[in-house]
Amino acid sequence: MKVYGKNVFNELKSSYKKIKRIYLSNRFKDENIIKFIKEKKIPYEIIDAHKIEKMGKNNQGIVMLINDYEYCNVKDFYEEDTIVILDHLEDPHNFGAIIRTCEAAGIKSIIIPKDRSVSVNDTVYKTSSGALANVNIACVNNLNQTIKALKENDFFIYGASMEGKSYKAIDYAPKRVIIIGNEGKGLSRLVKENCDEIISIPQKGQVNSLNASVAAGIIIFDLVTR
């Protein structure tokens, strides 16, 4: 996988051995990064600035070749008090933004489905702006089976949807899961049926729904700041 940008590099510094190779623009001037690369003896190559521009949009003159992201086991999340599930989210920019929100709110665990869903890719790395280093992602084969297992481990499941009880009136359980739906379709039918409670964000305007990452931010920060 190719990832790019200074923030992503700084995210990877603590686990720099994951970096297979680095491509630097011949115009790259960040002496601290160059020093780190040389000190850790990370393989690197200096290439023409016009060539590196084609390797990734807004890459800031640095592109890294790394192994694919290693997902966590969902069982590792059972001791957490808050988990976020993304129900077939498709936009990597939304995914990256939600990772940033979770990291800022102190939430360490996100679950995504394997099929028909965005995965951790180069755009997610870039959009998360380094937050991915402090948030764990689990990728599961079946969301509904995962929800059932979470319930068996004392989690209460809250699904965010347009209809439901206002998020401001929710008295959250000590162990809770927040589910954010797909950008266009919202929560899938079976996932909604498996929720213990549906929560909503009251709206006064003419727009019929909020962006998934915006909705996640509102609900998550309300939850963690109470």
Z-matrix of the N, CA and C atoms (Angstrom, degrees):
N
C 1 1.452
C 2 1.525 1 109.76
N 3 1.324 2 116.79 1 137.95
C 4 1.456 3 121.36 2 174.82
C 5 1.523 4 109.26 3 -100.45
N 6 1.321 5 115.46 4 127.14
C 7 1.467 6 121.24 5 175.17
C 8 1.519 7 107.02 6 -126.03
N 9 1.310 8 116.48 7 162.12
C 10 1.453 9 117.47 8 -170.09
C 11 1.526 10 112.62 9 -153.66
N 12 1.328 11 114.24 10 160.28
C 13 1.458 12 120.90 11 177.30
C 14 1.525 13 112.43 12 104.84
N 15 1.335 14 116.02 13 153.53
C 16 1.464 15 121.56 14 -177.78
C 17 1.525 16 112.01 15 -66.75
N 18 1.340 17 117.79 16 -38.53
C 19 1.459 18 119.66 17 -179.60
C 20 1.523 19 111.12 18 -63.17
N 21 1.328 20 116.33 19 -40.68
C 22 1.463 21 120.14 20 178.73
C 23 1.526 22 110.07 21 -66.02
N 24 1.333 23 116.72 22 -41.53
C 25 1.463 24 119.29 23 177.22
C 26 1.530 25 110.25 24 -58.65
N 27 1.332 26 116.78 25 -46.82
C 28 1.462 27 119.81 26 -179.47
C 29 1.517 28 111.82 27 -63.60
N 30 1.336 29 116.26 28 -31.66
C 31 1.463 30 120.62 29 174.97
C 32 1.523 31 110.77 30 -64.09
N 33 1.306 32 115.82 31 -37.95
C 34 1.467 33 120.81 32 -175.00
C 35 1.525 34 113.24 33 -85.52
N 36 1.313 35 118.49 34 -7.40
C 37 1.461 36 120.96 35 -175.87
C 38 1.525 37 112.62 36 -58.41
N 39 1.330 38 116.71 37 -38.07
C 40 1.465 39 119.54 38 -177.70
C 41 1.529 40 112.15 39 -70.84
N 42 1.315 41 116.47 40 -17.73
C 43 1.467 42 121.21 41 177.77
C 44 1.529 43 108.69 42 -131.60
N 45 1.318 44 114.94 43 49.47
C 46 1.471 45 120.84 44 -170.94
C 47 1.526 46 113.34 45 -62.26
N 48 1.342 47 116.92 46 -19.09
C 49 1.464 48 118.94 47 -179.52
C 50 1.531 49 112.10 48 -67.91
N 51 1.343 50 115.89 49 -13.35
C 52 1.463 51 119.85 50 174.76
C 53 1.529 52 111.73 51 -71.68
N 54 1.325 53 115.83 52 -19.13
C 55 1.467 54 120.09 53 -176.79
C 56 1.526 55 109.16 54 -81.30
N 57 1.321 56 115.77 55 119.49
C 58 1.467 57 120.27 56 179.63
C 59 1.529 58 111.61 57 -81.41
N 60 1.329 59 115.48 58 -40.46
C 61 1.463 60 119.95 59 -177.48
C 62 1.525 61 108.85 60 -160.98
N 63 1.325 62 116.03 61 150.24
C 64 1.461 63 121.74 62 178.00
C 65 1.522 64 109.18 63 -122.86
N 66 1.321 65 115.19 64 137.49
C 67 1.466 66 121.71 65 174.84
C 68 1.523 67 107.41 66 -111.42
N 69 1.321 68 115.80 67 124.05
C 70 1.462 69 121.61 68 179.97
C 71 1.519 70 110.56 69 -114.68
N 72 1.311 71 115.42 70 139.11
C 73 1.461 72 120.08 71 173.11
C 74 1.530 73 109.83 72 -66.10
N 75 1.312 74 116.53 73 147.32
C 76 1.465 75 119.45 74 176.30
C 77 1.535 76 111.64 75 -69.98
N 78 1.335 77 115.62 76 -2.92
C 79 1.465 78 120.53 77 174.98
C 80 1.532 79 112.20 78 -106.12
N 81 1.326 80 116.87 79 4.51
C 82 1.471 81 120.93 80 -176.96
C 83 1.527 82 109.87 81 -69.33
N 84 1.334 83 117.26 82 129.11
C 85 1.461 84 121.19 83 -171.27
C 86 1.531 85 114.80 84 -121.23
N 87 1.329 86 118.43 85 3.18
C 88 1.464 87 119.84 86 -176.35
C 89 1.536 88 109.34 87 -76.34
N 90 1.326 89 116.60 88 99.47
C 91 1.456 90 121.77 89 -174.36
C 92 1.525 91 112.69 90 -66.11
N 93 1.329 92 117.34 91 -31.76
C 94 1.466 93 119.93 92 179.71
C 95 1.525 94 111.27 93 -65.52
N 96 1.333 95 115.86 94 -42.57
C 97 1.458 96 119.57 95 178.61
C 98 1.526 97 110.57 96 -67.59
N 99 1.305 98 116.70 97 -43.81
C 100 1.472 99 120.55 98 179.39
C 101 1.535 100 110.17 99 -60.70
N 102 1.316 101 116.74 100 -41.64
C 103 1.469 102 121.25 101 179.24
C 104 1.525 103 110.58 102 -62.53
N 105 1.337 104 116.61 103 -44.70
C 106 1.459 105 120.98 104 -179.70
C 107 1.531 106 110.54 105 -61.40
N 108 1.322 107 116.67 106 -45.32
C 109 1.471 108 121.59 107 -179.69
C 110 1.527 109 110.31 108 -58.13
N 111 1.311 110 116.33 109 -44.49
C 112 1.468 111 120.50 110 -178.13
C 113 1.528 112 111.56 111 -70.42
N 114 1.342 113 116.32 112 -41.27
C 115 1.467 114 119.79 113 -179.30
C 116 1.522 115 111.93 114 -63.72
N 117 1.338 116 116.31 115 -39.10
C 118 1.472 117 120.61 116 -178.46
C 119 1.529 118 112.07 117 -87.66
N 120 1.317 119 115.63 118 -0.54
C 121 1.469 120 121.96 119 177.72
C 122 1.530 121 112.18 120 55.90
N 123 1.329 122 115.04 121 42.63
C 124 1.462 123 120.82 122 175.74
C 125 1.526 124 108.14 123 -78.99
N 126 1.316 125 118.30 124 128.43
C 127 1.472 126 119.63 125 179.35
C 128 1.531 127 110.61 126 -57.92
N 129 1.321 128 116.86 127 131.54
C 130 1.457 129 119.60 128 179.78
C 131 1.524 130 110.17 129 -144.37
N 132 1.325 131 113.00 130 162.44
C 133 1.462 132 120.44 131 -178.76
C 134 1.517 133 108.46 132 -142.02
N 135 1.308 134 117.81 133 133.61
C 136 1.469 135 122.13 134 176.84
C 137 1.527 136 107.69 135 -96.58
N 138 1.332 137 115.55 136 125.03
C 139 1.464 138 119.86 137 -176.95
C 140 1.528 139 110.28 138 -128.83
N 141 1.289 140 115.23 139 167.02
C 142 1.468 141 121.62 140 -177.94
C 143 1.529 142 110.72 141 -60.27
N 144 1.329 143 116.16 142 139.47
C 145 1.466 144 121.83 143 -177.43
C 146 1.519 145 112.36 144 -58.76
N 147 1.333 146 117.94 145 -37.99
C 148 1.463 147 120.82 146 -179.54
C 149 1.525 148 111.22 147 -67.70
N 150 1.335 149 116.43 148 -32.69
C 151 1.461 150 120.50 149 179.34
C 152 1.522 151 111.24 150 -72.06
N 153 1.333 152 116.18 151 -41.19
C 154 1.467 153 119.18 152 -177.67
C 155 1.532 154 111.70 153 -69.96
N 156 1.328 155 117.00 154 -26.74
C 157 1.470 156 120.17 155 177.61
C 158 1.523 157 111.70 156 -61.22
N 159 1.331 158 116.15 157 -26.80
C 160 1.461 159 120.65 158 -179.38
C 161 1.530 160 112.81 159 -82.90
N 162 1.322 161 117.65 160 -5.38
C 163 1.462 162 121.64 161 -176.52
C 164 1.518 163 113.18 162 -89.61
N 165 1.330 164 117.61 163 -9.93
C 166 1.457 165 120.66 164 179.82
C 167 1.508 166 110.50 165 169.48
N 168 1.314 167 116.72 166 134.25
C 169 1.458 168 121.71 167 -175.79
C 170 1.524 169 110.46 168 -66.68
N 171 1.333 170 116.07 169 133.76
C 172 1.467 171 122.11 170 177.62
C 173 1.526 172 112.35 171 54.01
N 174 1.329 173 116.40 172 47.52
C 175 1.463 174 119.70 173 -175.49
C 176 1.526 175 113.70 174 -84.70
N 177 1.318 176 118.15 175 -3.34
C 178 1.468 177 123.43 176 176.85
C 179 1.533 178 112.43 177 61.14
N 180 1.309 179 116.56 178 20.97
C 181 1.455 180 120.34 179 175.93
C 182 1.506 181 115.78 180 83.17
N 183 1.336 182 117.56 181 13.18
C 184 1.465 183 120.90 182 178.57
C 185 1.527 184 110.29 183 -139.78
N 186 1.322 185 115.68 184 125.17
C 187 1.464 186 122.82 185 179.26
C 188 1.524 187 108.21 186 -127.85
N 189 1.332 188 116.90 187 133.37
C 190 1.461 189 121.61 188 -177.92
C 191 1.515 190 111.36 189 -118.42
N 192 1.297 191 116.25 190 137.34
C 193 1.460 192 122.54 191 174.48
C 194 1.524 193 107.24 192 -99.37
N 195 1.349 194 116.13 193 117.81
C 196 1.467 195 120.75 194 -177.39
C 197 1.519 196 109.95 195 -131.18
N 198 1.328 197 115.90 196 169.12
C 199 1.462 198 120.14 197 173.17
C 200 1.522 199 109.39 198 -69.63
N 201 1.332 200 116.45 199 157.99
C 202 1.456 201 120.09 200 174.88
C 203 1.528 202 109.95 201 -59.39
N 204 1.318 203 115.73 202 152.72
C 205 1.461 204 121.56 203 -178.21
C 206 1.536 205 110.98 204 -59.78
N 207 1.323 206 116.14 205 138.26
C 208 1.460 207 121.77 206 178.67
C 209 1.526 208 109.08 207 -98.06
N 210 1.334 209 115.62 208 112.71
C 211 1.462 210 120.82 209 -179.21
C 212 1.526 211 111.25 210 -77.20
N 213 1.323 212 114.94 211 155.10
C 214 1.460 213 121.49 212 179.08
C 215 1.530 214 110.60 213 -88.85
N 216 1.316 215 115.06 214 166.53
C 217 1.466 216 121.91 215 172.05
C 218 1.525 217 107.91 216 -87.00
N 219 1.308 218 116.64 217 130.19
C 220 1.464 219 120.25 218 -176.74
C 221 1.528 220 112.06 219 -59.94
N 222 1.311 221 117.25 220 -25.70
C 223 1.468 222 119.89 221 178.88
C 224 1.524 223 111.86 222 -63.60
N 225 1.335 224 115.45 223 -23.35
C 226 1.469 225 119.23 224 177.78
C 227 1.519 226 112.06 225 -68.96
N 228 1.337 227 117.02 226 -12.68
C 229 1.460 228 121.75 227 -177.46
C 230 1.529 229 113.13 228 -91.81
N 231 1.321 230 117.58 229 -7.21
C 232 1.460 231 119.90 230 -170.96
C 233 1.525 232 113.66 231 -63.81
N 234 1.324 233 117.90 232 -21.35
C 235 1.463 234 120.15 233 -179.45
C 236 1.528 235 112.48 234 -90.84
N 237 1.333 236 117.50 235 -4.15
C 238 1.467 237 121.00 236 178.49
C 239 1.532 238 109.99 237 -74.49
N 240 1.334 239 116.55 238 162.37
C 241 1.471 240 118.70 239 175.21
C 242 1.524 241 112.24 240 -100.07
N 243 1.346 242 117.35 241 -19.24
C 244 1.464 243 120.64 242 179.94
C 245 1.524 244 109.84 243 -138.11
N 246 1.328 245 115.60 244 130.88
C 247 1.465 246 122.38 245 177.25
C 248 1.523 247 108.02 246 -130.30
N 249 1.318 248 116.59 247 142.45
C 250 1.466 249 121.72 248 174.66
C 251 1.520 250 108.43 249 -110.30
N 252 1.332 251 116.24 250 131.27
C 253 1.466 252 122.47 251 174.29
C 254 1.520 253 108.33 252 -112.69
N 255 1.316 254 116.21 253 135.18
C 256 1.465 255 122.17 254 176.42
C 257 1.522 256 107.64 255 -108.26
N 258 1.323 257 115.70 256 113.35
C 259 1.467 258 122.97 257 -174.35
C 260 1.529 259 110.20 258 -85.76
N 261 1.342 260 115.99 259 86.75
C 262 1.465 261 123.20 260 177.10
C 263 1.530 262 112.92 261 59.13
N 264 1.326 263 115.08 262 44.98
C 265 1.463 264 120.33 263 171.84
C 266 1.527 265 108.78 264 -64.85
N 267 1.328 266 117.49 265 142.85
C 268 1.464 267 120.69 266 -174.22
C 269 1.525 268 114.55 267 -115.44
N 270 1.317 269 117.91 268 -24.00
C 271 1.461 270 121.70 269 -173.90
C 272 1.532 271 110.45 270 -92.35
N 273 1.337 272 118.18 271 117.82
C 274 1.468 273 119.90 272 -179.61
C 275 1.525 274 113.06 273 -63.74
N 276 1.335 275 117.60 274 -26.74
C 277 1.468 276 119.89 275 177.48
C 278 1.532 277 110.03 276 -68.77
N 279 1.330 278 117.20 277 -40.11
C 280 1.461 279 120.18 278 174.71
C 281 1.521 280 110.90 279 -62.98
N 282 1.319 281 116.21 280 -42.97
C 283 1.459 282 121.22 281 -179.90
C 284 1.526 283 109.96 282 -60.34
N 285 1.327 284 116.59 283 -48.82
C 286 1.459 285 120.46 284 179.46
C 287 1.511 286 112.31 285 -60.77
N 288 1.333 287 116.24 286 -39.89
C 289 1.467 288 120.47 287 179.56
C 290 1.528 289 111.02 288 -66.38
N 291 1.327 290 117.48 289 -38.73
C 292 1.467 291 121.06 290 178.76
C 293 1.524 292 110.42 291 -68.41
N 294 1.324 293 117.24 292 -37.39
C 295 1.466 294 119.92 293 174.71
C 296 1.526 295 110.03 294 -59.48
N 297 1.330 296 117.30 295 -44.17
C 298 1.468 297 121.38 296 177.61
C 299 1.524 298 111.16 297 -60.56
N 300 1.327 299 116.14 298 -44.33
C 301 1.465 300 120.65 299 179.20
C 302 1.519 301 110.93 300 -61.00
N 303 1.328 302 116.55 301 -47.04
C 304 1.468 303 120.42 302 -179.57
C 305 1.523 304 110.74 303 -60.91
N 306 1.324 305 116.89 304 -44.06
C 307 1.464 306 120.27 305 -179.53
C 308 1.526 307 110.64 306 -62.59
N 309 1.327 308 116.73 307 -43.24
C 310 1.460 309 121.01 308 179.75
C 311 1.524 310 111.56 309 -64.91
N 312 1.327 311 116.28 310 -30.42
C 313 1.465 312 121.24 311 -178.27
C 314 1.524 313 112.40 312 -90.02
N 315 1.318 314 117.40 313 -2.71
C 316 1.461 315 120.78 314 179.49
C 317 1.510 316 114.39 315 82.98
N 318 1.325 317 117.14 316 14.29
C 319 1.469 318 121.22 317 177.04
C 320 1.525 319 108.35 318 -91.23
N 321 1.316 320 116.50 319 127.45
C 322 1.460 321 120.80 320 -170.68
C 323 1.527 322 114.10 321 -105.73
N 324 1.335 323 118.13 322 -5.93
C 325 1.463 324 119.41 323 -168.65
C 326 1.524 325 112.36 324 -129.76
N 327 1.330 326 116.08 325 123.45
C 328 1.467 327 122.87 326 177.44
C 329 1.520 328 108.21 327 -128.08
N 330 1.334 329 115.78 328 139.62
C 331 1.464 330 121.77 329 178.32
C 332 1.521 331 109.35 330 -118.75
N 333 1.323 332 115.89 331 133.93
C 334 1.470 333 121.75 332 175.02
C 335 1.525 334 109.00 333 -128.93
N 336 1.339 335 117.66 334 155.15
C 337 1.466 336 120.15 335 174.70
C 338 1.521 337 111.21 336 -82.51
N 339 1.312 338 115.68 337 155.26
C 340 1.467 339 120.68 338 -178.56
C 341 1.512 340 112.17 339 -71.36
N 342 1.344 341 117.20 340 -40.89
C 343 1.463 342 121.71 341 -173.56
C 344 1.524 343 111.54 342 -100.66
N 345 1.324 344 115.82 343 149.57
C 346 1.458 345 124.17 344 175.13
C 347 1.530 346 111.38 345 52.43
N 348 1.316 347 115.44 346 44.54
C 349 1.458 348 120.41 347 -176.95
C 350 1.517 349 109.69 348 -150.35
N 351 1.312 350 116.02 349 150.52
C 352 1.459 351 120.43 350 172.78
C 353 1.531 352 109.15 351 -64.23
N 354 1.321 353 116.72 352 144.64
C 355 1.453 354 121.68 353 176.46
C 356 1.522 355 108.57 354 -114.14
N 357 1.323 356 116.71 355 177.95
C 358 1.462 357 120.30 356 177.49
C 359 1.524 358 107.96 357 -77.17
N 360 1.328 359 115.77 358 106.37
C 361 1.467 360 120.94 359 -179.21
C 362 1.527 361 110.03 360 -125.66
N 363 1.325 362 116.26 361 -170.62
C 364 1.463 363 119.46 362 -176.20
C 365 1.523 364 112.77 363 -62.21
N 366 1.342 365 117.00 364 -37.58
C 367 1.471 366 120.29 365 179.74
C 368 1.518 367 111.13 366 -66.86
N 369 1.332 368 117.28 367 -38.22
C 370 1.466 369 121.43 368 177.87
C 371 1.527 370 110.05 369 -64.49
N 372 1.331 371 116.54 370 -44.59
C 373 1.463 372 120.06 371 175.93
C 374 1.528 373 110.15 372 -55.24
N 375 1.321 374 116.43 373 -48.82
C 376 1.459 375 121.71 374 -176.38
C 377 1.535 376 111.18 375 -64.63
N 378 1.326 377 116.97 376 -47.02
C 379 1.460 378 121.54 377 -175.48
C 380 1.524 379 112.06 378 -69.84
N 381 1.324 380 116.92 379 -30.67
C 382 1.469 381 119.57 380 -178.78
C 383 1.523 382 112.18 381 -72.04
N 384 1.340 383 116.62 382 -13.06
C 385 1.481 384 122.30 383 173.99
C 386 1.528 385 113.24 384 52.55
N 387 1.313 386 116.38 385 41.69
C 388 1.456 387 120.51 386 176.63
C 389 1.517 388 115.00 387 94.35
N 390 1.333 389 118.68 388 -11.54
C 391 1.465 390 121.64 389 -176.02
C 392 1.520 391 112.60 390 -68.07
N 393 1.319 392 117.09 391 -22.63
C 394 1.457 393 120.99 392 -176.61
C 395 1.524 394 112.10 393 -61.91
N 396 1.325 395 116.75 394 -22.83
C 397 1.467 396 120.58 395 179.43
C 398 1.526 397 111.97 396 -66.45
N 399 1.335 398 117.01 397 -21.83
C 400 1.471 399 121.13 398 -175.39
C 401 1.521 400 113.70 399 -115.57
N 402 1.325 401 116.99 400 9.38
C 403 1.467 402 121.95 401 179.25
C 404 1.522 403 108.39 402 -128.07
N 405 1.327 404 116.11 403 136.26
C 406 1.464 405 121.51 404 -179.88
C 407 1.525 406 110.39 405 -101.10
N 408 1.320 407 115.74 406 137.31
C 409 1.467 408 121.53 407 -179.25
C 410 1.522 409 109.10 408 -116.60
N 411 1.319 410 116.65 409 130.02
C 412 1.465 411 122.42 410 172.28
C 413 1.514 412 108.62 411 -110.99
N 414 1.315 413 116.89 412 137.79
C 415 1.466 414 122.62 413 179.21
C 416 1.526 415 107.65 414 -115.77
N 417 1.339 416 117.37 415 118.69
C 418 1.469 417 121.19 416 -172.05
C 419 1.525 418 111.22 417 -115.64
N 420 1.321 419 115.48 418 154.84
C 421 1.463 420 121.33 419 -179.50
C 422 1.528 421 111.93 420 -75.25
N 423 1.327 422 117.74 421 -33.53
C 424 1.463 423 121.10 422 -174.32
C 425 1.524 424 109.65 423 -141.33
N 426 1.332 425 116.40 424 111.94
C 427 1.466 426 120.40 425 -177.83
C 428 1.525 427 112.36 426 -62.92
N 429 1.330 428 116.03 427 -40.61
C 430 1.461 429 118.69 428 -175.68
C 431 1.519 430 112.24 429 -68.53
N 432 1.317 431 117.64 430 -37.00
C 433 1.460 432 120.01 431 174.28
C 434 1.524 433 110.62 432 -65.94
N 435 1.320 434 115.79 433 -36.95
C 436 1.465 435 120.33 434 177.74
C 437 1.520 436 111.01 435 -65.16
N 438 1.336 437 116.71 436 -42.70
C 439 1.464 438 120.76 437 177.27
C 440 1.525 439 110.52 438 -60.39
N 441 1.325 440 116.91 439 -42.67
C 442 1.472 441 121.17 440 178.19
C 443 1.526 442 110.30 441 -59.84
N 444 1.336 443 116.52 442 -44.20
C 445 1.467 444 120.26 443 179.64
C 446 1.526 445 111.13 444 -64.42
N 447 1.329 446 117.00 445 -38.18
C 448 1.467 447 120.29 446 177.91
C 449 1.522 448 111.10 447 -64.96
N 450 1.326 449 117.10 448 -39.79
C 451 1.465 450 120.46 449 176.57
C 452 1.525 451 110.84 450 -61.31
N 453 1.332 452 115.74 451 -40.16
C 454 1.466 453 120.23 452 178.91
C 455 1.513 454 112.28 453 -65.94
N 456 1.336 455 115.86 454 -17.39
C 457 1.462 456 121.15 455 177.04
C 458 1.521 457 111.45 456 -106.99
N 459 1.335 458 115.03 457 28.98
C 460 1.471 459 123.91 458 168.70
C 461 1.525 460 115.53 459 75.16
N 462 1.331 461 117.48 460 19.47
C 463 1.461 462 119.89 461 175.11
C 464 1.531 463 110.25 462 -88.60
N 465 1.324 464 115.06 463 142.05
C 466 1.463 465 122.39 464 173.68
C 467 1.526 466 106.90 465 -101.61
N 468 1.326 467 117.04 466 134.12
C 469 1.460 468 121.74 467 -169.50
C 470 1.525 469 111.24 468 -104.55
N 471 1.346 470 115.87 469 119.96
C 472 1.461 471 122.09 470 177.96
C 473 1.532 472 108.87 471 -112.50
N 474 1.330 473 116.19 472 123.65
C 475 1.453 474 120.58 473 177.43
C 476 1.518 475 110.93 474 -105.81
N 477 1.319 476 117.34 475 131.63
C 478 1.466 477 121.48 476 179.88
C 479 1.520 478 109.78 477 -88.52
N 480 1.338 479 115.81 478 123.18
C 481 1.457 480 120.84 479 -179.48
C 482 1.523 481 108.78 480 -151.55
N 483 1.338 482 116.65 481 166.76
C 484 1.462 483 120.31 482 -176.81
C 485 1.517 484 112.42 483 -65.95
N 486 1.328 485 116.08 484 -32.82
C 487 1.452 486 119.18 485 176.86
C 488 1.520 487 108.15 486 -99.81
N 489 1.294 488 117.42 487 150.30
C 490 1.462 489 120.11 488 -179.33
C 491 1.517 490 110.99 489 135.81
N 492 1.307 491 115.13 490 -178.03
C 493 1.456 492 122.29 491 -178.41
C 494 1.522 493 110.29 492 -76.73
N 495 1.317 494 117.37 493 140.47
C 496 1.454 495 121.21 494 179.05
C 497 1.528 496 110.80 495 -56.63
N 498 1.329 497 115.87 496 135.62
C 499 1.463 498 120.28 497 -179.85
C 500 1.523 499 111.56 498 -59.73
N 501 1.334 500 117.29 499 -26.13
C 502 1.460 501 121.07 500 -179.48
C 503 1.534 502 112.07 501 -69.43
N 504 1.330 503 116.29 502 -22.00
C 505 1.465 504 120.55 503 -176.47
C 506 1.529 505 112.93 504 -98.55
N 507 1.338 506 116.02 505 5.28
C 508 1.455 507 119.74 506 -176.22
C 509 1.530 508 110.89 507 -84.06
N 510 1.327 509 115.41 508 131.95
C 511 1.459 510 122.43 509 172.46
C 512 1.528 511 106.21 510 -102.04
N 513 1.325 512 116.59 511 93.59
C 514 1.455 513 121.53 512 -170.36
C 515 1.525 514 112.72 513 -66.92
N 516 1.321 515 114.85 514 142.69
C 517 1.455 516 121.58 515 175.40
C 518 1.529 517 110.06 516 -68.98
N 519 1.330 518 118.17 517 158.30
C 520 1.468 519 120.97 518 -179.81
C 521 1.529 520 113.25 519 -60.14
N 522 1.333 521 116.56 520 -36.10
C 523 1.462 522 121.30 521 175.50
C 524 1.523 523 106.89 522 -115.83
N 525 1.329 524 117.19 523 118.97
C 526 1.461 525 119.41 524 -170.72
C 527 1.524 526 111.57 525 -140.89
N 528 1.313 527 113.47 526 150.85
C 529 1.464 528 122.47 527 175.33
C 530 1.519 529 107.61 528 -120.62
N 531 1.325 530 116.69 529 130.81
C 532 1.465 531 122.05 530 174.67
C 533 1.528 532 107.53 531 -107.10
N 534 1.327 533 116.98 532 124.74
C 535 1.465 534 120.95 533 179.86
C 536 1.526 535 109.67 534 -108.92
N 537 1.327 536 115.55 535 125.09
C 538 1.462 537 122.88 536 177.20
C 539 1.527 538 107.72 537 -106.90
N 540 1.333 539 116.82 538 130.42
C 541 1.454 540 120.90 539 -174.42
C 542 1.519 541 114.79 540 -85.66
N 543 1.311 542 114.36 541 177.05
C 544 1.458 543 123.10 542 177.19
C 545 1.527 544 110.93 543 -60.57
N 546 1.343 545 116.76 544 148.20
C 547 1.464 546 122.12 545 -176.31
C 548 1.531 547 112.88 546 -56.15
N 549 1.332 548 117.40 547 -37.81
C 550 1.457 549 120.07 548 -176.37
C 551 1.518 550 114.43 549 -100.87
N 552 1.323 551 116.40 550 -40.17
C 553 1.466 552 121.07 551 -172.66
C 554 1.524 553 113.88 552 -99.48
N 555 1.312 554 117.17 553 -11.76
C 556 1.457 555 119.28 554 -177.68
C 557 1.520 556 111.30 555 74.05
N 558 1.326 557 115.78 556 -150.45
C 559 1.461 558 120.53 557 179.47
C 560 1.527 559 110.07 558 -70.12
N 561 1.322 560 116.94 559 138.03
C 562 1.459 561 120.00 560 174.40
C 563 1.531 562 109.11 561 -70.95
N 564 1.320 563 115.66 562 156.54
C 565 1.470 564 120.79 563 -171.08
C 566 1.529 565 112.88 564 -56.99
N 567 1.319 566 117.12 565 -50.67
C 568 1.456 567 120.00 566 -176.54
C 569 1.529 568 111.57 567 -67.76
N 570 1.311 569 116.41 568 -37.07
C 571 1.460 570 119.18 569 177.23
C 572 1.527 571 109.85 570 -62.62
N 573 1.323 572 117.04 571 -44.13
C 574 1.463 573 120.59 572 179.12
C 575 1.529 574 111.15 573 -61.46
N 576 1.331 575 115.63 574 -41.47
C 577 1.474 576 120.04 575 179.63
C 578 1.524 577 111.68 576 -64.61
N 579 1.316 578 116.71 577 -28.78
C 580 1.459 579 120.79 578 -178.06
C 581 1.524 580 113.23 579 -88.26
N 582 1.326 581 117.26 580 -3.28
C 583 1.467 582 120.38 581 176.36
C 584 1.527 583 110.05 582 -73.99
N 585 1.323 584 116.23 583 146.86
C 586 1.462 585 120.27 584 174.72
C 587 1.527 586 111.24 585 -80.21
N 588 1.342 587 116.02 586 -29.69
C 589 1.465 588 120.32 587 179.30
C 590 1.525 589 109.55 588 -153.44
N 591 1.333 590 115.49 589 141.12
C 592 1.470 591 121.54 590 176.23
C 593 1.520 592 108.02 591 -100.76
N 594 1.320 593 115.75 592 129.62
C 595 1.464 594 120.41 593 179.85
C 596 1.531 595 109.43 594 -119.21
N 597 1.323 596 115.37 595 152.79
C 598 1.463 597 119.31 596 -176.56
C 599 1.523 598 110.46 597 -136.89
N 600 1.330 599 114.79 598 164.33
C 601 1.459 600 121.95 599 174.85
C 602 1.532 601 107.14 600 -109.28
N 603 1.331 602 118.89 601 110.88
C 604 1.463 603 120.45 602 179.93
C 605 1.525 604 111.27 603 -59.18
N 606 1.340 605 115.98 604 137.17
C 607 1.465 606 120.61 605 -178.57
C 608 1.524 607 110.31 606 -128.31
N 609 1.330 608 115.80 607 145.98
C 610 1.461 609 120.88 608 -178.85
C 611 1.524 610 112.57 609 -113.04
N 612 1.326 611 117.09 610 -13.01
C 613 1.453 612 120.40 611 -176.96
C 614 1.516 613 112.92 612 -86.93
N 615 1.326 614 116.02 613 -170.20
C 616 1.454 615 122.31 614 -177.92
C 617 1.525 616 113.06 615 -91.28
N 618 1.356 617 116.93 616 -15.05
C 619 1.463 618 120.43 617 178.69
C 620 1.522 619 108.51 618 -70.42
N 621 1.330 620 116.51 619 131.61
C 622 1.465 621 118.92 620 -172.56
C 623 1.514 622 114.75 621 -83.86
N 624 1.331 623 118.74 622 -8.25
C 625 1.452 624 119.96 623 177.37
C 626 1.525 625 109.80 624 -161.99
N 627 1.334 626 115.81 625 158.79
C 628 1.451 627 122.07 626 178.10
C 629 1.521 628 110.34 627 -96.56
N 630 1.323 629 115.74 628 156.27
C 631 1.452 630 120.64 629 171.49
C 632 1.533 631 109.08 630 -56.37
N 633 1.337 632 116.93 631 143.46
C 634 1.466 633 121.34 632 -175.37
C 635 1.520 634 112.28 633 -57.82
N 636 1.329 635 117.38 634 -42.25
C 637 1.461 636 119.40 635 -178.30
C 638 1.527 637 111.46 636 -71.37
N 639 1.342 638 117.49 637 -32.58
C 640 1.462 639 121.01 638 176.70
C 641 1.523 640 109.99 639 -66.91
N 642 1.334 641 116.28 640 -46.90
C 643 1.465 642 120.96 641 178.57
C 644 1.525 643 110.75 642 -59.66
N 645 1.334 644 115.95 643 -43.34
C 646 1.465 645 119.96 644 178.96
C 647 1.522 646 110.50 645 -60.91
N 648 1.334 647 116.71 646 -42.52
C 649 1.454 648 120.38 647 -179.15
C 650 1.514 649 112.85 648 -62.31
N 651 1.330 650 116.49 649 -43.56
C 652 1.470 651 121.05 650 -179.86
C 653 1.526 652 110.71 651 -61.74
N 654 1.323 653 116.29 652 -49.78
C 655 1.464 654 121.00 653 -176.51
C 656 1.522 655 111.37 654 -67.62
N 657 1.332 656 116.83 655 -45.42
C 658 1.463 657 120.52 656 -176.34
C 659 1.533 658 111.54 657 -63.45
N 660 1.336 659 116.82 658 -45.38
C 661 1.466 660 118.02 659 -177.27
C 662 1.523 661 112.09 660 -72.93
N 663 1.326 662 117.53 661 -28.84
C 664 1.452 663 118.61 662 171.56
C 665 1.517 664 110.40 663 -63.86
N 666 1.318 665 115.95 664 -41.71
C 667 1.462 666 121.19 665 -178.23
C 668 1.533 667 111.59 666 -63.53
N 669 1.319 668 117.55 667 -48.37
C 670 1.467 669 120.60 668 -171.37
C 671 1.521 670 113.48 669 -83.65
N 672 1.323 671 118.65 670 -11.72
C 673 1.469 672 120.26 671 -178.51
C 674 1.515 673 112.95 672 -102.29
N 675 1.303 674 117.54 673 5.97
C 676 1.469 675 119.01 674 178.62
C 677 1.530 676 111.42 675 -74.29
